[in-house]
């Protein structure tokens, strides 16, 4: 198996991927373990989203078919077919980086940063990401039939497998018990994953400067969060070298760290959230402030159009567009 990997660090990726069904299906076998295993399943579902992000930027395997299978596997735990990372993230967010045109801008309805705005952002982002996703699927249907078949297959595998998992749970534990167990093993973790991934996107860009060379993103530099989330806390260097494998990000981050505004490189994720959402409402000095130029204040001036209107190309995973 290591010879099939492009980077040996992805042995850890595969171990996490193998743990996902073990934890989820253990709740089928022993429902009494739900209180203990559901939180772990939530973390592993979040990991599935993080791994899918990494995989679409820098494919895990040398073999294309194995990479396609990897995307389908991750979809089962992440909560949605992972091809959506390509139009919404690789081809859109990485191009505009919280400027107008980005479907996931943090400032669409409010320029403030508080818990309510942050909490609602994933729901707003989900709505606006539909446009690039639909455009991508349509382009694939008309211009890249092989990619379109891959997209359809992901939907079939994702939906069909979960239908089978629901049926298995009902067969083992009855209708009420089965639906409950499936919800704790798969549905709740998937919701947690999808919400948290988009929440991360929000906090990594709110009040940053997308016009800056290095201050366009907030990076969390703590060792623990970067171990458990495969270095995804190091967001600035990821935007500057999106095709770089996740295992190489710490070294690349070290080269630009001195040029990043101190407010955009906190160490602790939980400490930052505590200051931003618990202390800041009482003591405003603990809240974030706009670093540099705001995303809605383009250097050339003019009207800012926040609607999605970018031309997406139907392409395969691993494509990384440059920032504009």
Beta strands, then each sheet from edge to edge (+ up, - down):
end
